Amino acid sequence: MDERFAINLLRMIAASAYYQCALATSRDMFGRSYTSLGIGDKTAVDQAVLAYVGSNFQTITPELLEAQQGRQPMGFPIQAPTPTAGNNP
């Protein structure tokens, strides 16, 4: 692979920081270690940690995210029904 050592080091540091944040959050939320939680509880902890990290990232770098935020509504668009010949009075 053509990856550099610095990028791999940053990945390891980010993963370690994320895991430490998950450990602290699981202690605060459930009073147990992250590794002893069930799947549902781990999902709740992961959602809380991702929301915390995401909000901090948006606070720190709003100008970088300004171009990435789309103005499109989520979900499926609702189309107006087209009138048919049989439904007109």
C-alpha positions as CSV (number, residue, x, y, z in Angstrom):
1,M,0.0,0.0,0.0
2,D,1.0,3.5,-0.6
3,E,0.0,5.0,2.8
4,R,2.2,7.1,4.9
5,F,3.2,6.5,8.5
6,A,1.8,9.9,9.6
7,I,-1.7,9.1,8.3
8,N,-1.7,5.7,10.0
9,L,-0.6,7.3,13.2
10,L,-3.4,9.8,13.1
11,R,-5.9,7.0,12.5
12,M,-4.6,5.1,15.5
13,I,-4.8,8.3,17.7
14,A,-8.3,9.1,16.5
15,A,-9.5,5.5,17.2
16,S,-7.9,5.5,20.6
17,A,-9.5,8.9,21.5
18,Y,-12.9,7.6,20.2
19,Y,-12.6,4.5,22.3
20,Q,-11.7,6.4,25.4
21,C,-14.6,8.7,24.9
22,A,-16.9,5.7,24.5
23,L,-15.6,4.2,27.7
24,A,-16.2,7.4,29.6
25,T,-19.7,7.9,28.1
26,S,-20.7,4.3,28.9
27,R,-19.6,4.9,32.6
28,D,-21.7,8.1,32.7
29,M,-24.8,6.6,31.0
30,F,-24.9,3.1,32.4
31,G,-22.3,2.8,35.1
32,R,-20.6,-0.1,33.4
33,S,-17.7,-0.5,31.0
34,Y,-18.2,-0.2,27.3
35,T,-17.1,-3.8,26.8
36,S,-19.7,-5.2,29.2
37,L,-22.7,-3.5,27.5
38,G,-25.2,-5.2,25.3
39,I,-25.7,-4.4,21.6
40,G,-28.5,-1.9,22.2
41,D,-26.6,-0.1,24.9
42,K,-23.4,0.1,22.8
43,T,-25.5,1.5,20.0
44,A,-26.8,4.2,22.3
45,V,-23.3,5.0,23.5
46,D,-22.0,5.1,19.9
47,Q,-24.8,7.5,18.9
48,A,-24.0,9.8,21.8
49,V,-20.3,9.9,21.1
50,L,-20.8,10.5,17.4
51,A,-23.2,13.3,18.1
52,Y,-20.7,14.9,20.6
53,V,-17.8,14.5,18.1
54,G,-19.9,15.8,15.2
55,S,-21.2,18.8,17.1
56,N,-17.7,19.7,18.2
57,F,-16.4,19.3,14.6
58,Q,-19.2,21.6,13.3
59,T,-18.4,24.2,15.9
60,I,-14.7,24.2,15.2
61,T,-14.9,24.2,11.4
62,P,-18.2,25.8,10.2
63,E,-16.6,27.2,7.0
64,L,-15.5,23.8,5.8
65,L,-18.9,22.3,6.3
66,E,-20.8,25.1,4.8
67,A,-20.2,23.8,1.3
68,Q,-21.0,20.2,2.2
69,Q,-24.5,20.8,3.7
70,G,-27.1,20.2,1.1
71,R,-30.4,22.0,1.0
72,Q,-32.4,19.0,-0.3
73,P,-35.2,17.6,1.9
74,M,-34.7,14.1,3.2
75,G,-37.0,11.2,2.3
76,F,-39.0,10.6,-0.8
77,P,-40.5,13.6,-2.6
78,I,-44.3,13.7,-2.7
79,Q,-45.7,14.2,-6.1
80,A,-49.0,15.8,-6.8
81,P,-51.6,13.4,-8.2
82,T,-52.2,13.7,-11.9
83,P,-55.9,13.9,-12.9
84,T,-57.1,11.1,-15.0
85,A,-60.0,11.1,-17.5
86,G,-62.2,8.8,-15.3
87,N,-62.0,10.9,-12.1
88,N,-63.1,14.3,-13.6
89,P,-66.8,15.1,-12.9
